[in-house]
């Protein structure tokens, strides 16, 4: 859940991720590499917490107000990054090292949500309107993009030191460029979680997924 550290690691390895800045106070000077619109979210939360329509800011006043709200509401720094207009893609895997299994890539389908909500996968969509969730799995990406998503997912998994299973979120912009948003190092695996739905798309049961995660850990410890 340390999103800024993940971003720093990705930046260090030259991997594609939106430009970003961590705001400790609402008055921090905005870096010259950041251009509006920008996206503001808490630095250390999951399940879309703190992510709403107001997270997309278009000017300095909106930015300062949203950063102030985020810091006050969550008692932590705010992560600000370039807002990438495009498609929400997520890719999950189970395993360790080079011995990993990729699940079908998923694209979030925002058409089922109320039209007043921006196409961002925030807490309202994930929690309050979970029953309206739609996806495209496997995502219609084509072979080349599918390979690129899986390659970047695996690289992100390795450089961030994750283990056993994970899910990486991307934005695919209108020019076909992929941007890594974050890695979920402990993604949900409830019967309704994204990773479960991916596994089910290729014929796995929920139990199959849980066993695969367990077996990955056992194998890592030399117990399998």
N, C-alpha and C positions, 0 to 999 in steps of 0.2 A: 504493500500500500504506500510505498514511498515513491510517488510519481516523479518528483524532481530528480532523485538519484537514478531512476530508470532513464529519464531523458538525458542526463549527463553521460551515462554509459553509452547510450545509442549515439549521441553526438561524438563521443570519443572514438567510437569505432566507425564513424563515417556513415552510419545507417540513416535512411530517410525518415526524419521525424520533423514535425513543424517547429519553427523557431519558437523559443520560449524564454520566460523570465519568471523567477520566483519573487513575489512581492511579500516583504515582511511587514510593510505598512502601506496604507493607501497613497502615501506621498512619495514613494520610491520613484526615481526618475525612469521614464520609459526608455528602453534600449532602442537604438536607431534601426536595429534589424527587424523590429516588430512594426507591422503596418495593419491598420484596421481593414476589415473587421477582425476582432480578437475574441478569444474564448477564455472564460474565467471559471476555474473550478477549485475546490479544496485540494490541498497537496497530498492528503493522506486518507482518502475515503474510497469506498467502493459502492456498488449497486446504484451508480448514478447519483449519489447523494450530492446535493448542492448544484446539480446540473438542471437548469430550467431554461425557458425562453430568454430570460434576462441574462443568461450566461454569455450570450453573443452580444458584444458591445461594438458600437460603431463610431464612438468619439471619446475624447479624453474624459468628459464628465461622466459618461456611462461607465467607463473603465474604473474611475476612482470610486464611484458609488458601489459598483459590484464587488470590487476588491475589499472595500470597507465592510460590506455586508458579509462576505465570505469569511473574513478574518474574525469578525464578531460572532457570527453564527457557529463557527466550527472551532474557534480558538486555535487556529493554525494558519500558516502562510497560505497565500493564494497562488496557484499556478496559472500563469497567463501564457497563451500560445496563439499562433496564427490560426484563424478559423479556416478550415479547409472545406469548401463547398464540394459535396460529392456523395458517394455511396458508402454506407457503413458495412464493412466487411469484417468477419471474425473467423479465425482459424484455430482449431484446437488439436492437441496431440497428447499421446500418452507414451511413456517410456523414458529412457535416459541416454545421454550421449548421442551416438549415431543410430542406436537401436530404438527408433521411435515409430509410432503409427500415427499418421495424420487422418483426422476425420474429415468428412466433406465440408468444404468451406461454406459459410452461411452469410447471406446478405439480409439485413433488416429491411422489411417492407413496411414503410411508414404510411401506406395508403389507408390502413385500417384505423388510424388514430384521428381524433378531431382535427379539422383543418386549421384551427388557431394555434396548434402546437408546431413548433419548428421541427424539421427532420433531424432531431438529435435524440440519442438514446439515453434519456435522463431518468430520474427517479419516478416521475409521474408515469412514464411509459413502462418502466420496469416493475413498478409496485402497484400503483393505483389502477393502472389500465392494463395490467398483465393479461387479462382475458381478451384484449384486442390485438395481442401480439401476432404478427405474421412474419414469415420469412421465406426466403428462396434458398433451398438447400438440396442439391449443391447450387451455389451461386453461379449465374450465367457469365462466366469470366473468359472462357476459352482456355486452351491448353497452356499457352505462354504465360498468361497472367496467373493461372492456377499454380504453375511451377514457381513463379516469382513470389507469390504469397506464402507458399509452403517453405521456400528457401529462407525468406525473411523471418518467418515464424520460428524456424529451427535456429537460425542465428541469434535471434532475440532470446530464445530459451537458453541457449548456451552461454552467451556473454553476460546474462544477468544471474547465472548460477542457479537456475530453477531445477526442480527435481520432480520426477514421476509423472506430472501432468501439468498442463497450462493452456491458456487461451490468449491469443494476441489479437488486439483490435486495430483495425486500419481504417483510413479514409482513402477512397479511390477518387481522385479529382476528375474534372471534366476533360483533362488532357491525357487521362490514362495513367497518371503517376500515383504510386502508392506511398502513403505516409503512415508510419507506425505511431499510433496514439499511445498505447500502453500495453503492458503484459499483465494478465491476471494470473499471478503465481499460485493462487489457491482458488481457482474458479469454482463456482457452485456446481454440485453434481446431484441436486435434488431431482425428482422425476420431471420437473418443469424447467430445469436450467438449460442454458444454451448448449453446453457441452453434451448433455443428455440427448437433446433434440438432434444434434449433429450425429451422435452415435446411432440413434434410432433410424436416421436417414439411410444408413448403410446396413440396417438389419440387426443391429445390436439391441439387447434389452438393457434396462437400467442396471440390472444385476451384472450383466456382462461388463459394463463400464466400471462399476465399483470394483469388481474383481480384477480388471486390467490395471487400475490404479494401485490396488493392493499388491498385485504381482510385480509391478514395476519397482515398488519399494522393497519387496522381499528380494528381488533379483539384485538390486543395488547393494543390499547388505550381504549378498552371497548366501541367501537362505532358500533360494529356489533354483 
